[in-house]
Amino acid sequence: RSYMSLYDYKIKTTPYLDTLKNDPNFIYKKGISSGVVTDVAIPSFFNMIKRPDGVPQIITSNTCLFKMAKKNGFTTHYFSAQAQGQLSQLKSYLCPSSIDQYTDGTTVTKDIDRPALDEFLIDTIDKVDFEKPNFLVLHQRGSHTPFKEDYPKEFEKFTKKTSEDSSISQNTLEYQNSVYYTDYVISKIIEKIKSKTN
């Protein structure tokens, strides 16, 4: 969030989200991940782990969001831009038997270790029947190292030439571009869901 203009970063990296800032239907908060790696953060999130040593809780699957959603009549979807190989260590902690539709980035890249760009998630929304109650997860790759590989060339807005700060590192510029791309992807996701639910 330190690099998002939504949270008052001085550079306009999230122009779309900025327009929603005062919309009463838009909720955004400051969050802290439960882990610095996906293999810890995702299982902890989807099993609502509140404290360290949550493995026994995860193993019971009693607090697994997918399992609870399924039990309450929701059709469940887990669409991820991450590659199949990147998800292999955590998939079993997501109650896979409670996920009706599962798709990962390898379906696009055809490479077990290569993720898709996050735009891939926009089209996955077409697989959802919004006439029914759904629990839908769109797992973005987002701003993941190496940042330059996570956004198309046309989203290279922040460069040494355009920056007012001559001391800014190339890595920070690439990170800003990845945040800018994420803002675009979220805008398209929101537009598509609105069009299908109106």
N, C-alpha and C positions, 0 to 999 in steps of 0.2 A: 504493500500500500504506500510505502514511502516514495514510490515513483509513479503514483497515479494522481493526476490532477483532481480526480474525484475527492481525494483526501488532501487537497490543497498543495500538491506538488507544483512548483512554479512553472514547469513546462507542461503544455497541454497534451498529455499523452492519452487521455481518455475523453475525447470530445463528445462522444455519444453518451457515455455514462454521466458526464457533467450536465447534460440537458435534463437528466432524470432526477437530479439531486433534490429538487423541491416537489417532486411528484409524490403524493401521499401513498400511492400504491408501490413505490419503489423503496425497498428496505436495504440498507447496506450498513455493515458494522465492522468494527475492527476485530479480527480474529487471529488466533495463534495456532499454528499447526501442532499436532501432537508428536510430530517427528520431522527430521530433516530429510528423510528419504521416503519415497512413495510407499515402499514395502511396509513401513511402520505407520505412516500418516493415514493411508486409505483404510486399512483394517480397523484402526483405532476410531476413525470417524464413523464408519458404517456400522460399528458395533457399540458406539456411544461410550467409549472408554473414558473415564474421568480421571484416572490416576495411573501411575506407573504399575507395571506388572499386571497388565490387563489380559494376558494370554488365557488364563482360566475362564474369564468371562467370554472371550471370543470363542473359545472351544465349545462352550455350552450353546452358543448361537441364540440364546434367549433374548438378547438385545439387538440382534441383527436387523437392520432397517428393512432389508429385502424380505426377510422371513415375516416380519410383522406386517409389512405392506401386503404381502400375498395372503396372509391369514385374514386380513381385513377387506379382501375383495378387489385389490388393485392388480392390474396387469403391470408387471415389472419389466423394466428395460435398463440395461447397462450398456451404453455406447461409449467407447473410449477411442481417442486418437492414438493412445499408446500402442506400441507393437505387442504382439502376442507374447514374445519372449520377455518383455518388460513387465508384463502382468502375471507371468507364470507363478511367481512366488507369493502373490497375494490373492489370486482368484479364489482359492479354496476358503479364504476367510470371509468371503462375501455371500455365503449361503448360495452357491451356484444353483442348487436344486430349486431355489425360490426365484430365480431369474428367468422370465419367459423369453426375453429376447436379449442376446448378448452379441455384440459386434465390436471388434477392435480394429486398430489401424492397419493390421496386416492384411485385412480383406481388400485394402486399396493398394498397398505397396507390394504385396505378394512376397514380402521379406519378413521373416519371423522376428528380426531385430530392428527393423526400420519403421518408426511411427509414421502416421499420416499427419498432414497439416490439420490444424483444428477446424478448418472450413469443412472438412469431411463430416463433422457432426451436424452441420446444417441439413444435409440431405438425409441423415438417419431419422430425422423427425418425421419424414414421410412414411416411415414404418409404423407410426403410432396412430391408433384409432382413438381420436379425442372424443368420441361418443361414449367411451367407457372411462371409468376412473383409472388413472395411471400413476405409477410411481416411476418417474423418468430421471435417469442420471446421464448427464452429458459430461464425461470426464475429459477435460481438455489437457493437452500437453502444456499449454501456456508458456510461461517464461522459464524454460528449462535449458540448462547448459547442454551444448553450446547454443547460445541464443540465436545466432545467425541462421541456424538450420530450422528454426521454428516459425519463420515468417517468409512469405514470398518477397521477391526483389522489389515489387512495387510498394511495399510497406517500409522501405528503407528511407524514412522521412528524416530521421535525425542522423546527421553526419558531421564530420569535422568542419565541413564548409558551412553548414547551416547553424552550427552551435555558436552561441555568444560566449561560451566558456572555453577558451583555448586549452585549458588544462584538463578538460574532461577526457576520460579514457575511452578507447574504442569499445571496450567491453560494456561500459555504462551506456554508450550510444546504442549498441546492439540490444541491450536490455530494454531501453526506452522504446525501441522499434518493436520488440516483442510485446510490450504492454499495449502499444498503439494497435498492433494487429489483434490482440485479444479483445480490445474495445470494439473493433470492427466485427469480429466473429460474434460477440455477444449481441451486437445490434441486429445482426442477421438472424440469430436464433430467436430473439424477441419478436422481430417482425414476422417470422414464419409461424411461430406459435400463436401470435395474435390472429394471423390470417386463417388459421385452422380452428380457432376457438370462438370466433365472432359469430 
